[in-house]
Amino acid sequence: MNILDIYIKKLIPYAIDAYVHVFGEEYRSIIEERLNKLSWVYYSNIGGVESYVGFLKECK
């Protein structure tokens, strides 16, 4: 599990509410289903990767 998963999973309900606000309450179930099935792809620059490696070393 990626440490960033924790933060993104906490934000999914806010994303659902935003999409429902735009598309309407009648589409809530479809929006929830699709956002909960997404695979999140992360991008980190070299500094971000070094920071993540440092975090893993501290956890060890």
PyRosetta script that sets phi, psi and omega in degrees:
from pyrosetta import init, pose_from_sequence

init()
pose = pose_from_sequence("MNILDIYIKKLIPYAIDAYVHVFGEEYRSIIEERLNKLSWVYYSNIGGVESYVGFLKECK")
pose.set_psi(1, 135.9)
pose.set_omega(1, 178.5)
pose.set_phi(2, -83.3)
pose.set_psi(2, 137.0)
pose.set_omega(2, -179.8)
pose.set_phi(3, -58.3)
pose.set_psi(3, -28.1)
pose.set_omega(3, 179.9)
pose.set_phi(4, -73.2)
pose.set_psi(4, -20.6)
pose.set_omega(4, 179.0)
pose.set_phi(5, -56.4)
pose.set_psi(5, -37.5)
pose.set_omega(5, -177.1)
pose.set_phi(6, -58.7)
pose.set_psi(6, -46.1)
pose.set_omega(6, -176.8)
pose.set_phi(7, -71.5)
pose.set_psi(7, -40.8)
pose.set_omega(7, -179.3)
pose.set_phi(8, -67.1)
pose.set_psi(8, -40.9)
pose.set_omega(8, 179.9)
pose.set_phi(9, -63.5)
pose.set_psi(9, -29.0)
pose.set_omega(9, 176.7)
pose.set_phi(10, -72.2)
pose.set_psi(10, -24.0)
pose.set_omega(10, -176.7)
pose.set_phi(11, -90.5)
pose.set_psi(11, -13.4)
pose.set_omega(11, -177.5)
pose.set_phi(12, -56.2)
pose.set_psi(12, -44.2)
pose.set_omega(12, 179.0)
pose.set_phi(13, -59.0)
pose.set_psi(13, -34.4)
pose.set_omega(13, 177.7)
pose.set_phi(14, -69.1)
pose.set_psi(14, -37.6)
pose.set_omega(14, 177.0)
pose.set_phi(15, -65.7)
pose.set_psi(15, -41.6)
pose.set_omega(15, 177.9)
pose.set_phi(16, -59.5)
pose.set_psi(16, -47.9)
pose.set_omega(16, 179.6)
pose.set_phi(17, -60.3)
pose.set_psi(17, -38.6)
pose.set_omega(17, 179.3)
pose.set_phi(18, -64.5)
pose.set_psi(18, -45.7)
pose.set_omega(18, 178.7)
pose.set_phi(19, -65.5)
pose.set_psi(19, -39.7)
pose.set_omega(19, 178.5)
pose.set_phi(20, -63.7)
pose.set_psi(20, -37.8)
pose.set_omega(20, 178.0)
pose.set_phi(21, -60.8)
pose.set_psi(21, -37.4)
pose.set_omega(21, -178.7)
pose.set_phi(22, -80.1)
pose.set_psi(22, -46.4)
pose.set_omega(22, -171.4)
pose.set_phi(23, -96.2)
pose.set_psi(23, -17.4)
pose.set_omega(23, 177.2)
pose.set_phi(24, 108.9)
pose.set_psi(24, 151.8)
pose.set_omega(24, -177.2)
pose.set_phi(25, -62.2)
pose.set_psi(25, -28.8)
pose.set_omega(25, -178.2)
pose.set_phi(26, -64.8)
pose.set_psi(26, -16.8)
pose.set_omega(26, 179.8)
pose.set_phi(27, -101.9)
pose.set_psi(27, 6.3)
pose.set_omega(27, -176.3)
pose.set_phi(28, -54.7)
pose.set_psi(28, -46.9)
pose.set_omega(28, -176.3)
pose.set_phi(29, -63.2)
pose.set_psi(29, -39.8)
pose.set_omega(29, 178.7)
pose.set_phi(30, -66.8)
pose.set_psi(30, -44.7)
pose.set_omega(30, -179.6)
pose.set_phi(31, -62.3)
pose.set_psi(31, -46.1)
pose.set_omega(31, 178.8)
pose.set_phi(32, -59.8)
pose.set_psi(32, -45.5)
pose.set_omega(32, -178.9)
pose.set_phi(33, -60.1)
pose.set_psi(33, -46.3)
pose.set_omega(33, -176.3)
pose.set_phi(34, -70.4)
pose.set_psi(34, -41.3)
pose.set_omega(34, -179.7)
pose.set_phi(35, -69.8)
pose.set_psi(35, -32.5)
pose.set_omega(35, 179.2)
pose.set_phi(36, -76.0)
pose.set_psi(36, -16.0)
pose.set_omega(36, 178.6)
pose.set_phi(37, -93.9)
pose.set_psi(37, -7.9)
pose.set_omega(37, -176.5)
pose.set_phi(38, -62.3)
pose.set_psi(38, 144.9)
pose.set_omega(38, 168.6)
pose.set_phi(39, -101.0)
pose.set_psi(39, 125.3)
pose.set_omega(39, -177.3)
pose.set_phi(40, -93.1)
pose.set_psi(40, 128.8)
pose.set_omega(40, 178.6)
pose.set_phi(41, -108.3)
pose.set_psi(41, 125.8)
pose.set_omega(41, -175.5)
pose.set_phi(42, -101.4)
pose.set_psi(42, 149.4)
pose.set_omega(42, 175.3)
pose.set_phi(43, -124.6)
pose.set_psi(43, 130.4)
pose.set_omega(43, 174.8)
pose.set_phi(44, -132.8)
pose.set_psi(44, 140.8)
pose.set_omega(44, 173.3)
pose.set_phi(45, -81.0)
pose.set_psi(45, -178.7)
pose.set_omega(45, -176.6)
pose.set_phi(46, -59.1)
pose.set_psi(46, -42.3)
pose.set_omega(46, 178.6)
pose.set_phi(47, -61.9)
pose.set_psi(47, -39.4)
pose.set_omega(47, 178.7)
pose.set_phi(48, -65.6)
pose.set_psi(48, -40.6)
pose.set_omega(48, 178.4)
pose.set_phi(49, -66.3)
pose.set_psi(49, -43.7)
pose.set_omega(49, 178.3)
pose.set_phi(50, -61.5)
pose.set_psi(50, -40.4)
pose.set_omega(50, 178.3)
pose.set_phi(51, -63.6)
pose.set_psi(51, -42.4)
pose.set_omega(51, 179.8)
pose.set_phi(52, -65.3)
pose.set_psi(52, -41.5)
pose.set_omega(52, 177.7)
pose.set_phi(53, -63.3)
pose.set_psi(53, -42.1)
pose.set_omega(53, 176.7)
pose.set_phi(54, -61.1)
pose.set_psi(54, -40.4)
pose.set_omega(54, 177.0)
pose.set_phi(55, -62.0)
pose.set_psi(55, -43.2)
pose.set_omega(55, 179.5)
pose.set_phi(56, -64.5)
pose.set_psi(56, -38.7)
pose.set_omega(56, 178.2)
pose.set_phi(57, -63.9)
pose.set_psi(57, -39.6)
pose.set_omega(57, 178.3)
pose.set_phi(58, -65.5)
pose.set_psi(58, -36.4)
pose.set_omega(58, 178.6)
pose.set_phi(59, -67.0)
pose.set_psi(59, -32.4)
pose.set_omega(59, -177.5)
pose.set_phi(60, -69.2)
pose.dump_pdb("model.pdb")
